[in-house]
Amino acid sequence: MDKVRRTFVNRGATVAFFSAAGPLLALSEPARAQSSAAAPEWAQGVFGARTLLEAVRAMGGTAVTETRDVSWGNTPDIAENGLVVPISISTTLAGVESIGLFIEKNPTPMAALFEVPAGTRASFRTNFKLGESSNVYALVKADGRVLVARHEVKVTIGGCGG
Protein backbone atom coordinates (compact mmCIF):
# COMPACT_ATOMS: atom_id res chain seq x y z
CA MET A 1 0.00 0.00 0.00
CA ASP A 2 2.84 2.41 0.83
CA LYS A 3 4.50 1.84 -2.56
CA VAL A 4 1.28 2.63 -4.44
CA ARG A 5 0.83 5.82 -2.43
CA ARG A 6 4.44 6.94 -3.12
CA THR A 7 4.06 6.31 -6.84
CA PHE A 8 0.78 8.24 -6.91
CA VAL A 9 2.24 11.23 -5.01
CA ASN A 10 5.42 11.22 -7.14
CA ARG A 11 3.50 11.19 -10.42
CA GLY A 12 1.07 13.79 -9.13
CA ALA A 13 3.95 16.10 -8.21
CA THR A 14 5.49 15.62 -11.67
CA VAL A 15 2.22 16.45 -13.42
CA ALA A 16 1.70 19.50 -11.17
CA PHE A 17 5.23 20.76 -11.89
CA PHE A 18 4.93 20.49 -15.67
CA SER A 19 1.42 21.95 -15.59
CA ALA A 20 2.76 25.03 -13.81
CA ALA A 21 6.15 25.29 -15.55
CA GLY A 22 5.02 24.46 -19.11
CA PRO A 23 3.36 27.82 -19.85
CA LEU A 24 6.30 29.67 -18.29
CA LEU A 25 8.80 27.79 -20.43
CA ALA A 26 6.72 28.43 -23.55
CA LEU A 27 6.65 32.17 -22.84
CA SER A 28 10.36 32.50 -22.07
CA GLU A 29 11.57 32.69 -25.72
CA PRO A 30 9.21 35.50 -26.84
CA ALA A 31 10.00 37.36 -23.63
CA ARG A 32 13.72 37.20 -24.44
CA ALA A 33 13.12 38.41 -27.98
CA GLN A 34 10.99 41.28 -26.68
CA SER A 35 13.61 42.37 -24.13
CA SER A 36 16.39 42.48 -26.74
CA ALA A 37 14.14 44.46 -29.09
CA ALA A 38 13.45 46.94 -26.29
CA ALA A 39 17.16 47.72 -25.85
CA PRO A 40 18.24 51.16 -27.06
CA GLU A 41 19.56 51.16 -30.62
CA TRP A 42 23.10 52.13 -29.61
CA ALA A 43 23.23 49.33 -26.99
CA GLN A 44 22.27 46.48 -29.33
CA GLY A 45 25.71 46.28 -30.98
CA VAL A 46 27.84 47.28 -28.01
CA PHE A 47 27.89 43.83 -26.38
CA GLY A 48 29.10 42.24 -29.60
CA ALA A 49 32.21 44.43 -29.62
CA ARG A 50 35.48 42.48 -29.49
CA THR A 51 37.89 45.43 -29.46
CA LEU A 52 37.94 48.67 -27.53
CA LEU A 53 37.51 50.71 -30.72
CA GLU A 54 34.45 48.63 -31.72
CA ALA A 55 32.91 49.26 -28.29
CA VAL A 56 33.61 53.01 -28.51
CA ARG A 57 32.03 53.16 -31.97
CA ALA A 58 29.01 51.12 -30.83
CA MET A 59 28.45 53.69 -28.05
CA GLY A 60 28.52 56.52 -30.57
CA GLY A 61 32.18 57.59 -30.42
CA THR A 62 34.59 57.85 -33.32
CA ALA A 63 37.98 57.25 -31.70
CA VAL A 64 39.54 56.16 -28.41
CA THR A 65 39.90 59.41 -26.45
CA GLU A 66 41.48 59.03 -23.01
CA THR A 67 40.35 60.87 -19.91
CA ARG A 68 41.66 61.18 -16.37
CA ASP A 69 38.28 62.27 -15.01
CA VAL A 70 37.37 58.76 -13.81
CA SER A 71 37.92 57.51 -10.27
CA TRP A 72 38.36 53.75 -9.81
CA GLY A 73 37.35 53.71 -6.11
CA ASN A 74 37.99 50.30 -4.51
CA THR A 75 39.02 48.58 -7.77
CA PRO A 76 42.17 46.64 -6.81
CA ASP A 77 45.49 46.78 -8.64
CA ILE A 78 46.02 43.13 -7.64
CA ALA A 79 43.02 40.80 -7.23
CA GLU A 80 43.78 37.72 -5.14
CA ASN A 81 40.83 35.84 -6.65
CA GLY A 82 39.57 36.44 -10.18
CA LEU A 83 36.16 34.97 -9.31
CA VAL A 84 35.16 38.12 -7.44
CA VAL A 85 36.82 41.37 -8.43
CA PRO A 86 35.17 44.52 -7.05
CA ILE A 87 35.05 47.34 -9.58
CA SER A 88 34.01 50.89 -8.74
CA ILE A 89 33.80 53.65 -11.31
CA SER A 90 32.70 57.23 -10.83
CA THR A 91 33.20 60.46 -12.71
CA THR A 92 32.55 64.13 -12.22
CA LEU A 93 32.21 64.82 -15.94
CA ALA A 94 29.11 66.83 -16.84
CA GLY A 95 26.36 65.41 -19.03
CA VAL A 96 27.14 61.72 -18.52
CA GLU A 97 24.62 59.57 -20.39
CA SER A 98 26.10 56.11 -19.81
CA ILE A 99 29.13 54.23 -18.49
CA GLY A 100 30.35 51.00 -20.06
CA LEU A 101 32.85 48.50 -18.68
CA PHE A 102 35.20 46.75 -21.12
CA ILE A 103 37.44 43.96 -19.77
CA GLU A 104 40.08 43.40 -22.43
CA LYS A 105 40.93 39.70 -21.89
CA ASN A 106 37.52 38.32 -20.92
CA PRO A 107 35.66 36.04 -23.37
CA THR A 108 32.96 38.71 -23.75
CA PRO A 109 34.94 41.92 -23.29
CA MET A 110 32.01 44.34 -23.00
CA ALA A 111 30.93 43.40 -19.49
CA ALA A 112 28.38 46.06 -18.56
CA LEU A 113 26.59 49.16 -19.72
CA PHE A 114 24.91 51.46 -17.22
CA GLU A 115 22.59 54.27 -18.26
CA VAL A 116 22.90 57.37 -16.09
CA PRO A 117 19.67 59.38 -15.70
CA ALA A 118 20.05 63.15 -16.05
CA GLY A 119 20.81 64.90 -12.79
CA THR A 120 22.21 61.84 -11.01
CA ARG A 121 25.74 61.05 -9.89
CA ALA A 122 27.64 58.97 -12.46
CA SER A 123 28.88 56.17 -10.24
CA PHE A 124 28.54 52.40 -9.91
CA ARG A 125 30.06 49.56 -7.94
CA THR A 126 29.79 45.85 -8.72
CA ASN A 127 31.76 42.59 -8.95
CA PHE A 128 33.06 40.85 -12.07
CA LYS A 129 34.98 37.71 -13.00
CA LEU A 130 38.41 38.18 -14.53
CA GLY A 131 39.99 35.06 -16.03
CA GLU A 132 43.46 36.59 -16.08
CA SER A 133 45.28 39.86 -15.55
CA SER A 134 43.73 42.45 -17.83
CA ASN A 135 43.20 46.09 -18.63
CA VAL A 136 39.76 47.22 -17.53
CA TYR A 137 38.34 50.22 -19.39
CA ALA A 138 35.59 52.61 -18.37
CA LEU A 139 33.79 54.00 -21.41
CA VAL A 140 32.02 57.21 -20.43
CA LYS A 141 29.51 58.70 -22.85
CA ALA A 142 29.13 62.38 -21.99
CA ASP A 143 27.90 65.29 -24.10
CA GLY A 144 27.92 63.17 -27.26
CA ARG A 145 31.54 62.03 -26.82
CA VAL A 146 32.87 58.69 -25.59
CA LEU A 147 35.85 59.01 -23.26
CA VAL A 148 37.97 56.09 -22.07
CA ALA A 149 39.87 55.49 -18.82
CA ARG A 150 42.10 52.46 -18.16
CA HIS A 151 42.92 50.54 -14.99
CA GLU A 152 45.13 47.45 -14.96
CA VAL A 153 44.04 44.59 -12.67
CA LYS A 154 46.48 41.77 -12.02
CA VAL A 155 44.79 38.47 -11.09
CA THR A 156 46.65 35.87 -9.02
CA ILE A 157 43.95 33.11 -9.19
CA GLY A 158 41.88 32.99 -12.40
CA GLY A 159 38.11 33.30 -12.28
CA CYS A 160 37.03 32.36 -15.83
CA GLY A 161 38.35 28.84 -16.17
CA GLY A 162 41.79 29.62 -14.74
The 8 nearest C-alpha neighbors of each residue, nearest first, counted from 0:
[[1, 3, 2, 4, 5, 6, 7, 8],
 [0, 2, 4, 3, 5, 6, 7, 8],
 [3, 1, 5, 4, 0, 6, 7, 8],
 [4, 2, 6, 0, 1, 5, 7, 8],
 [3, 5, 7, 1, 2, 6, 8, 0],
 [6, 4, 2, 8, 7, 3, 9, 1],
 [5, 7, 9, 3, 4, 8, 10, 2],
 [6, 8, 4, 10, 5, 9, 11, 3],
 [9, 7, 11, 5, 6, 10, 12, 4],
 [10, 8, 6, 12, 11, 7, 5, 13],
 [11, 9, 13, 7, 12, 8, 6, 14],
 [10, 12, 8, 14, 13, 9, 7, 15],
 [11, 13, 15, 9, 10, 14, 16, 8],
 [14, 12, 10, 16, 11, 15, 9, 17],
 [13, 15, 11, 17, 16, 12, 18, 10],
 [16, 14, 12, 18, 13, 17, 11, 19],
 [17, 15, 13, 19, 18, 14, 20, 12],
 [16, 18, 20, 21, 14, 19, 15, 13],
 [17, 19, 15, 16, 21, 20, 14, 22],
 [18, 20, 16, 17, 21, 15, 22, 23],
 [19, 21, 17, 23, 22, 18, 16, 24],
 [22, 20, 24, 17, 23, 18, 19, 25],
 [23, 21, 25, 24, 20, 26, 19, 18],
 [24, 22, 20, 26, 25, 21, 27, 19],
 [23, 25, 21, 27, 26, 22, 20, 28],
 [24, 26, 22, 23, 27, 21, 28, 29],
 [27, 25, 23, 24, 28, 29, 22, 30],
 [26, 28, 30, 24, 25, 29, 23, 31],
 [29, 27, 31, 30, 26, 32, 25, 24],
 [30, 28, 32, 31, 27, 26, 33, 25],
 [29, 31, 33, 27, 28, 32, 34, 26],
 [32, 30, 28, 34, 29, 33, 27, 35],
 [31, 33, 29, 35, 30, 34, 36, 28],
 [32, 34, 30, 36, 31, 35, 29, 37],
 [35, 33, 37, 31, 36, 32, 30, 38],
 [34, 36, 32, 37, 38, 33, 31, 43],
 [37, 35, 33, 34, 38, 32, 39, 43],
 [36, 38, 34, 35, 33, 39, 40, 32],
 [39, 37, 35, 36, 43, 40, 42, 34],
 [38, 40, 42, 41, 37, 43, 36, 35],
 [39, 41, 42, 43, 38, 44, 37, 36],
 [40, 42, 39, 43, 58, 57, 44, 45],
 [43, 41, 45, 39, 40, 44, 38, 58],
 [42, 44, 40, 41, 45, 38, 39, 46],
 [45, 43, 47, 42, 46, 57, 41, 48],
 [44, 46, 57, 42, 47, 54, 48, 43],
 [47, 45, 109, 48, 44, 43, 42, 110],
 [46, 48, 45, 44, 49, 109, 107, 43],
 [47, 49, 54, 53, 46, 45, 50, 109],
 [50, 48, 108, 47, 53, 51, 107, 54],
 [51, 49, 53, 52, 48, 54, 103, 108],
 [50, 52, 54, 53, 55, 49, 101, 48],
 [51, 53, 55, 54, 50, 56, 63, 62],
 [54, 52, 56, 48, 50, 51, 55, 57],
 [53, 55, 57, 48, 51, 52, 56, 45],
 [56, 54, 52, 60, 58, 57, 53, 51],
 [55, 57, 60, 59, 53, 58, 54, 61],
 [58, 56, 45, 54, 59, 55, 44, 53],
 [59, 57, 55, 56, 41, 60, 54, 45],
 [58, 60, 56, 57, 55, 61, 145, 41],
 [61, 59, 56, 145, 55, 144, 58, 62],
 [60, 62, 56, 59, 55, 63, 145, 52],
 [63, 61, 60, 64, 52, 55, 56, 145],
 [62, 64, 52, 65, 147, 55, 146, 61],
 [65, 63, 146, 147, 62, 66, 145, 148],
 [66, 64, 147, 146, 148, 63, 67, 149],
 [65, 67, 148, 68, 147, 146, 64, 69],
 [66, 68, 69, 148, 65, 70, 147, 149],
 [67, 69, 66, 90, 91, 92, 70, 148],
 [70, 68, 90, 67, 89, 148, 71, 88],
 [69, 71, 89, 72, 88, 90, 68, 87],
 [70, 72, 88, 87, 74, 73, 69, 89],
 [73, 71, 87, 74, 70, 88, 89, 86],
 [72, 74, 87, 75, 71, 86, 85, 88],
 [75, 73, 86, 71, 87, 85, 72, 76],
 [76, 74, 77, 78, 73, 152, 85, 86],
 [75, 77, 152, 153, 151, 78, 74, 150],
 [78, 76, 153, 75, 152, 154, 79, 155],
 [79, 77, 154, 80, 75, 153, 81, 84],
 [78, 80, 155, 154, 156, 77, 81, 153],
 [81, 79, 156, 82, 78, 83, 155, 157],
 [80, 82, 158, 157, 129, 83, 128, 156],
 [83, 81, 158, 128, 80, 84, 129, 157],
 [84, 82, 81, 128, 127, 126, 80, 85],
 [83, 85, 126, 127, 81, 128, 86, 78],
 [86, 84, 126, 74, 125, 83, 127, 87],
 [85, 87, 74, 125, 124, 126, 84, 73],
 [88, 86, 124, 72, 71, 74, 123, 73],
 [87, 89, 71, 123, 122, 70, 72, 124],
 [90, 88, 122, 70, 121, 69, 123, 71],
 [91, 89, 69, 92, 121, 68, 70, 122],
 [90, 92, 93, 68, 89, 121, 69, 120],
 [91, 93, 90, 95, 94, 68, 141, 121],
 [94, 92, 95, 91, 141, 142, 90, 121],
 [93, 95, 141, 142, 96, 92, 117, 140],
 [96, 94, 141, 93, 140, 97, 92, 115],
 [95, 97, 115, 140, 141, 114, 94, 116],
 [98, 96, 114, 115, 140, 113, 95, 139],
 [99, 97, 139, 113, 138, 112, 140, 114],
 [98, 100, 112, 138, 111, 137, 113, 139],
 [99, 101, 137, 111, 110, 136, 109, 138],
 [100, 102, 109, 136, 108, 110, 135, 103],
 [103, 101, 135, 108, 105, 104, 134, 109],
 [102, 104, 108, 134, 105, 133, 101, 135],
 [105, 103, 133, 102, 108, 106, 131, 134],
 [104, 106, 108, 107, 102, 103, 130, 129],
 [107, 105, 108, 104, 159, 130, 103, 102],
 [108, 106, 105, 109, 110, 49, 46, 47],
 [107, 109, 102, 105, 101, 103, 110, 106],
 [110, 108, 101, 46, 107, 111, 100, 102],
 [109, 111, 100, 101, 108, 102, 107, 112],
 [112, 110, 100, 99, 109, 113, 101, 46],
 [111, 113, 99, 98, 100, 114, 97, 110],
 [112, 114, 98, 97, 99, 115, 111, 123],
 [115, 113, 97, 96, 116, 98, 112, 99],
 [114, 116, 97, 96, 121, 113, 117, 95],
 [117, 115, 119, 118, 114, 96, 97, 95],
 [118, 116, 119, 115, 96, 94, 95, 120],
 [117, 119, 116, 120, 94, 115, 121, 95],
 [120, 118, 117, 116, 121, 115, 122, 95],
 [119, 121, 122, 118, 115, 91, 89, 90],
 [122, 120, 89, 90, 115, 119, 95, 123],
 [121, 123, 89, 88, 120, 90, 124, 87],
 [124, 122, 88, 87, 89, 125, 121, 113],
 [123, 125, 87, 86, 88, 122, 85, 126],
 [124, 126, 86, 85, 87, 123, 127, 84],
 [127, 125, 85, 84, 83, 86, 128, 124],
 [128, 126, 84, 83, 129, 85, 125, 82],
 [129, 127, 82, 158, 81, 83, 84, 159],
 [128, 130, 81, 158, 131, 159, 105, 127],
 [131, 129, 159, 158, 157, 161, 81, 105],
 [132, 130, 157, 154, 129, 133, 81, 104],
 [133, 131, 153, 154, 152, 129, 130, 134],
 [134, 132, 152, 104, 151, 103, 131, 135],
 [133, 135, 151, 103, 150, 152, 102, 136],
 [134, 136, 102, 150, 149, 101, 151, 133],
 [137, 135, 149, 101, 148, 100, 138, 102],
 [136, 138, 100, 148, 147, 99, 139, 101],
 [137, 139, 147, 99, 98, 146, 100, 136],
 [140, 138, 98, 146, 145, 97, 141, 137],
 [139, 141, 145, 97, 96, 144, 95, 98],
 [140, 142, 95, 94, 144, 143, 96, 139],
 [141, 143, 94, 144, 95, 140, 93, 96],
 [142, 144, 141, 140, 145, 59, 60, 96],
 [145, 143, 141, 140, 142, 60, 146, 59],
 [144, 146, 140, 60, 139, 138, 141, 55],
 [147, 145, 139, 64, 65, 138, 66, 144],
 [146, 148, 65, 138, 137, 66, 64, 139],
 [147, 149, 137, 66, 136, 65, 67, 69],
 [150, 148, 136, 135, 134, 137, 151, 147],
 [149, 151, 135, 134, 136, 152, 148, 71],
 [150, 152, 134, 133, 135, 76, 153, 149],
 [153, 151, 76, 133, 77, 132, 134, 154],
 [152, 154, 132, 77, 78, 76, 133, 151],
 [155, 153, 132, 78, 131, 81, 156, 77],
 [154, 156, 79, 80, 78, 157, 153, 81],
 [157, 155, 80, 81, 154, 79, 158, 161],
 [158, 156, 161, 130, 81, 131, 159, 154],
 [157, 159, 82, 81, 130, 129, 128, 161],
 [160, 158, 130, 161, 157, 129, 128, 82],
 [159, 161, 158, 130, 157, 131, 82, 129],
 [160, 157, 159, 158, 130, 156, 131, 81]]
